[in-house]
Amino acid sequence: MTTTRELIQRMAKELDHYRQLLRDDCTSTHPFADEARAYLAQPEPEGPTDEGLIQRLLSLAEQAVKEALDFEYEDPEDRYIWRELQNLKQLVKEANGKA
């Protein structure tokens, strides 16, 4: 499959080709082709991977659960929340094992 960068390179080359045919000048380049080549000359931006983002989210969820579990619950309904947080903590542990 053709990447976006390869497609831009091919299109820039074709633009130059047609411009050179129309002007009968083998050295002439199309301004859009020049702009495309300048764009391609820049390094591709690097960002986090999907796996990295998932790990970060799991880490944040684990931290939030830990902080919530450290809270002193007094009301019976609060104990229900505590149990739910325990379940969430277990799910985070399982997800960390799979990621």
C-alpha positions as CSV (number, residue, x, y, z in Angstrom):
1,M,0.0,0.0,0.0
2,T,1.2,3.5,-0.9
3,T,2.0,5.7,2.1
4,T,0.9,9.3,2.2
5,R,4.5,10.5,1.8
6,E,5.0,8.3,-1.2
7,L,1.8,9.7,-2.8
8,I,2.9,13.3,-2.2
9,Q,6.2,12.5,-3.8
10,R,4.6,11.0,-6.9
11,M,2.1,13.9,-7.2
12,A,4.9,16.5,-6.9
13,K,6.9,14.6,-9.6
14,E,3.8,14.6,-11.9
15,L,3.1,18.3,-11.4
16,D,6.6,19.1,-12.4
17,H,6.4,16.8,-15.4
18,Y,3.2,18.4,-16.7
19,R,4.6,21.9,-16.0
20,Q,7.7,21.1,-17.9
21,L,5.7,19.7,-20.9
22,L,3.5,22.8,-21.0
23,R,6.5,25.2,-20.8
24,D,8.9,23.1,-22.8
25,D,11.4,23.7,-20.0
26,C,13.0,20.7,-18.3
27,T,14.2,22.8,-15.3
28,S,10.9,24.4,-14.4
29,T,9.2,23.1,-11.2
30,H,5.7,23.8,-10.1
31,P,5.3,25.9,-6.9
32,F,3.0,23.3,-5.3
33,A,5.5,20.6,-6.0
34,D,8.2,22.7,-4.4
35,E,6.0,23.2,-1.3
36,A,5.2,19.5,-1.2
37,R,9.0,18.6,-1.3
38,A,9.6,21.2,1.5
39,Y,6.9,19.5,3.6
40,L,8.5,16.0,2.9
41,A,11.9,17.3,3.9
42,Q,10.7,17.9,7.4
43,P,11.0,14.9,9.8
44,E,7.8,13.1,10.7
45,P,6.5,14.1,14.1
46,E,6.9,11.4,16.7
47,G,4.1,10.8,19.2
48,P,3.2,8.2,21.7
49,T,2.2,4.8,20.4
50,D,-1.2,3.3,21.1
51,E,0.4,0.9,23.6
52,G,2.1,3.8,25.4
53,L,-1.2,5.7,25.7
54,I,-3.0,2.6,27.0
55,Q,-0.3,2.0,29.6
56,R,-0.5,5.7,30.6
57,L,-4.3,5.5,31.0
58,L,-4.0,2.2,33.0
59,S,-1.4,3.8,35.2
60,L,-3.6,6.9,35.9
61,A,-6.6,4.7,36.6
62,E,-4.6,2.6,39.0
63,Q,-3.3,5.7,40.8
64,A,-6.9,7.2,41.0
65,V,-8.2,3.9,42.5
66,K,-5.3,3.7,45.0
67,E,-6.0,7.3,46.1
68,A,-9.7,6.6,46.5
69,L,-9.1,3.4,48.4
70,D,-6.9,5.3,50.9
71,F,-9.9,7.5,51.8
72,E,-11.7,6.7,55.1
73,Y,-15.2,5.6,54.3
74,E,-17.8,5.9,57.1
75,D,-21.2,5.8,55.4
76,P,-22.6,2.3,54.3
77,E,-23.0,3.6,50.8
78,D,-19.4,4.6,50.8
79,R,-18.5,1.0,51.5
80,Y,-20.3,0.1,48.3
81,I,-18.2,2.6,46.5
82,W,-15.1,1.1,48.1
83,R,-16.1,-2.4,46.9
84,E,-16.7,-1.1,43.4
85,L,-13.2,0.5,43.5
86,Q,-11.8,-2.8,44.6
87,N,-13.4,-4.4,41.5
88,L,-12.0,-1.6,39.3
89,K,-8.5,-2.1,40.8
90,Q,-8.7,-5.8,39.9
91,L,-9.7,-4.9,36.3
92,V,-6.7,-2.6,36.0
93,K,-4.4,-5.3,37.3
94,E,-5.8,-7.7,34.8
95,A,-5.5,-5.2,32.0
96,N,-1.9,-4.4,33.0
97,G,-1.1,-8.1,32.7
98,K,-2.5,-8.2,29.1
99,A,-1.0,-4.9,27.9
